[in-house]
Amino acid sequence: MHTLGVITTMTALILSIVGLIVGFWKMVNGGEDAVVWLSLVPLGFVGLLLGVTLTQLSRSKK
């Protein structure tokens, strides 16, 4: 479960960073799909919460 938590945390962190960078870049340059990219950020935060929770739960069982 610890490995799944680490993988989820890293994936969600990358998802949040990419969503922020590409979303704001598209918004500044007038892209119409900026909202789609920016909507990845809340999903990334939920993934971060899930990953950290999984990691901490696996440590408390030892």
Backbone bond lengths (Angstrom), bond angles and torsions (degrees), N, CA, C in turn:
res aa  C-N    CA-C-N  psi(-1)  N-CA   C-N-CA  omega(-1)  CA-C   N-CA-C  phi
1 M - - - 1.435 - - 1.535 110.52 -
2 H 1.301 116.27 -29.45 1.461 120.68 179.24 1.525 110.79 -64.19
3 T 1.324 116.21 -43.19 1.465 120.42 -179.63 1.530 110.76 -64.08
4 L 1.321 117.26 -40.51 1.456 121.13 177.75 1.529 110.80 -63.33
5 G 1.316 116.81 -38.69 1.458 120.72 177.76 1.523 112.39 -64.92
6 V 1.318 116.34 -41.20 1.471 120.07 178.88 1.526 110.49 -66.67
7 I 1.312 116.86 -43.33 1.466 120.52 179.65 1.527 110.50 -63.88
8 T 1.330 116.96 -42.60 1.461 120.94 178.97 1.517 111.22 -64.43
9 T 1.321 116.90 -41.11 1.459 120.57 179.64 1.524 111.44 -64.10
10 M 1.302 117.15 -45.71 1.465 120.06 -178.90 1.530 111.67 -67.41
11 T 1.321 117.20 -40.66 1.463 120.54 178.41 1.525 110.88 -64.01
12 A 1.325 116.60 -42.68 1.463 120.36 -179.61 1.524 111.30 -68.00
13 L 1.316 117.22 -36.35 1.452 120.22 177.75 1.527 110.61 -64.11
14 I 1.312 117.13 -44.15 1.459 121.73 177.60 1.525 110.35 -63.68
15 L 1.334 117.02 -41.24 1.457 121.62 179.01 1.525 111.43 -61.52
16 S 1.318 117.34 -42.88 1.471 121.27 179.16 1.524 111.67 -65.95
17 I 1.309 116.58 -44.24 1.467 120.22 -178.43 1.521 110.93 -65.69
18 V 1.316 116.84 -45.26 1.467 120.44 179.83 1.527 110.38 -64.88
19 G 1.332 117.08 -41.05 1.459 120.44 178.64 1.516 112.32 -61.36
20 L 1.332 116.71 -42.48 1.462 120.17 178.68 1.522 112.29 -65.85
21 I 1.317 116.30 -49.28 1.464 120.18 -175.92 1.521 111.55 -65.12
22 V 1.327 117.00 -51.95 1.465 119.97 -177.04 1.525 110.62 -69.37
23 G 1.341 117.06 -38.52 1.466 120.02 -179.83 1.511 112.67 -61.92
24 F 1.330 116.91 -47.33 1.455 118.81 178.94 1.521 111.77 -69.95
25 W 1.319 117.22 -33.40 1.467 120.14 177.42 1.529 110.16 -63.52
26 K 1.341 116.60 -44.24 1.462 120.22 178.96 1.524 110.98 -67.32
27 M 1.335 117.20 -35.87 1.456 120.17 -179.22 1.531 111.03 -67.62
28 V 1.319 116.73 -40.43 1.464 120.37 179.42 1.523 110.73 -67.58
29 N 1.310 116.96 -37.39 1.462 120.79 -177.86 1.524 113.64 -89.40
30 G 1.329 117.91 5.76 1.460 120.73 175.18 1.503 115.11 81.55
31 G 1.318 118.33 22.54 1.456 120.47 177.43 1.517 110.94 -73.97
32 E 1.323 116.09 142.46 1.458 119.82 -177.52 1.520 113.18 -82.14
33 D 1.317 118.43 -17.09 1.457 120.71 -178.15 1.525 112.65 -99.43
34 A 1.330 116.85 24.80 1.465 120.35 179.34 1.517 111.08 -66.95
35 V 1.320 116.96 -32.51 1.468 120.67 -178.59 1.526 110.23 -66.44
36 V 1.310 116.78 -35.18 1.463 120.32 178.83 1.528 110.12 -63.71
37 W 1.317 116.54 -43.55 1.462 120.22 -179.97 1.524 111.14 -68.88
38 L 1.335 116.89 -40.34 1.463 119.64 179.86 1.525 112.09 -70.25
39 S 1.320 117.52 -23.63 1.470 119.37 178.01 1.524 112.05 -74.29
40 L 1.321 117.54 -9.89 1.469 120.08 174.94 1.533 111.95 -74.22
41 V 1.314 117.22 -20.65 1.465 121.30 -176.60 1.532 111.84 -65.53
42 P 1.345 120.28 -48.54 1.470 118.27 176.79 1.526 113.06 -62.69
43 L 1.320 116.62 -34.29 1.465 118.89 176.16 1.524 111.13 -65.35
44 G 1.320 116.05 -35.76 1.454 120.33 176.23 1.519 112.05 -65.42
45 F 1.343 116.88 -39.39 1.457 119.94 178.02 1.527 111.97 -65.98
46 V 1.321 116.38 -38.66 1.470 119.76 176.53 1.528 109.55 -64.76
47 G 1.317 116.50 -40.91 1.467 119.96 176.87 1.523 112.10 -64.23
48 L 1.331 117.05 -38.34 1.464 120.10 176.51 1.518 111.15 -62.80
49 L 1.310 116.64 -43.50 1.460 120.42 178.44 1.521 110.72 -62.40
50 L 1.315 116.81 -43.94 1.457 120.91 178.58 1.524 111.69 -63.30
51 G 1.328 116.91 -44.67 1.460 120.40 -178.47 1.516 112.87 -65.12
52 V 1.331 116.54 -43.13 1.465 119.54 179.17 1.518 110.46 -66.78
53 T 1.331 117.27 -39.13 1.460 120.85 178.06 1.524 111.24 -63.69
54 L 1.319 117.31 -43.89 1.464 119.91 177.68 1.525 111.63 -62.49
55 T 1.305 116.37 -40.14 1.465 120.40 179.89 1.530 110.72 -64.89
56 Q 1.315 116.48 -44.40 1.468 119.84 -178.53 1.510 112.43 -70.83
57 L 1.336 117.84 -34.96 1.456 120.06 177.49 1.520 111.54 -67.00
58 S 1.318 116.76 -35.58 1.461 118.59 179.67 1.514 111.28 -70.86
59 R 1.311 118.15 -29.57 1.473 120.88 178.21 1.522 112.15 -75.39
60 S 1.328 117.38 -30.04 1.460 118.94 -177.08 1.528 112.47 -75.80
61 K 1.306 118.54 -16.46 1.459 121.27 179.46 1.517 112.77 -81.78
62 K 1.324 118.29 -15.58 1.459 121.00 -176.38 1.491 111.74 -81.47
